């Protein structure tokens, strides 16, 4: 019972919504890059939103179901097919024993998620199924998935909680774009930007460089400057923190970021927009729009309200309401 | 500590805030930050997730809905969490000091284990033996953990051996490497990229996920290096 990796992908790992409570030991949260995608497919499947799933990059693994299973795909469109039949994302499917799941082409997005009803049988470390590649712990043996690995299912067969024919509301539907406008809040060192750089920050286009991965995205633009170069002591950073490097370029910290950093924190990307960024990659571009702390909290609350409607819809469809 | 030192509070995104007591390496401020972290851990407010104590700052992560649900006010979750932390801060005075734990770390300074020992010596106009002697002559405080799982930032080094980070960070630093960065010292618990000047190596396991806690060091520990 489970799913076997018949052909390994370039970087496929087990991730959930991350590991909290251990930052003080230098252990960072890890977790999926696209949090919204994971939450959406888990809700559709009737799983807890934080349930672990397989995060895939392209080329992705090829899987064989060793037993019947209800599953869903979310995030990037890698042209998935089950027994050569094309699959959509954000929809519930059932695989039979022996069915082969393949991903043929990267159409758009950069990270695709495969979740199964009831979740994967993965031992938690410090309360999370997320893989920590640096410490080589968590997830499946602390590493990326390789040929021959078998992931067990926590429950047998179909789930009664999954909503078979539910359509996700358009407002929740992630749309991919080559250029994104991301909303940010000011960071502790924001006020240290020169007036010219402050304006440039909201006027310029920032290109995502090849040096962008699960740890962070390095962006390229005309350099930004601070009023003074006074060093800051290493201190905690967060998912979505925008740091200004000494060469005037900026880096956005992503899921595998270190817990602390010593570069000026000029801004923070709001969490719901980080999922959009997680689906961008080298060659795509960004610009930024400043919102207040109050607005950032409201954006988040609005998104959570939309998700709670979906959650009620799933319960209704699956006859639990 | 006499009274509460001046501080600033900043948001760190929509789910965290920083209490910043200044940008200096100070034992007093570090003790304060860690006492405050312990106080909040003991008495967490609704929505509190975790504390991450730094040199002289404390970062607090929270769930903004949980924070807002409890208090019917137009204040942001940030403003509420800030006030809740200030309440703990004001109660801090007269807290008993916690017992300090001293840990001994055996270090090999053999050439193969100490690729930057010569550079540290030359840039401070010392010979290698003098660097080792000065390095071993005092004990260090673990100010914070960060960067990598189990990596301890320790200080402060004798100014005679303080050395800036490497201009060109290494892509691979060997696990167990003991490094210098400015007046800080630290040990790499994992193989990792890194820019610290490597002056030795320990065989001690500093991170063991099968143990609870997984990390060898805690903020506030005193560390004594010995030849070994």
Interface residues (C-beta under 8 A of the other chain):
Chain A: X20 X21 X22 X23 X24 X25 X26 X27 X28 X125 X126 X132 X134 X135 X136 X137 X185 X186 X187 X188 X230 X231 X232 X233 X234 X235 X236 X237 X238 X239 X240 X241 X258 X259 X260 X265 X268 X269 X270 X271 X293 X294 X296 X297 X300 X301 X304
Chain B: X10 X11 X12 X13 X14 X15 X16 X18 X20 X23 X24 X25 X37 X49 X50 X51 X52 X53 X54 X55 X56 X57 X59 X61 X64 X65 X68 X76 X77 X78 X144 X145 X146 X147 X148 X149 X150 X151 X153 X190 X192 X207 X209 X213 X214 X215 X219
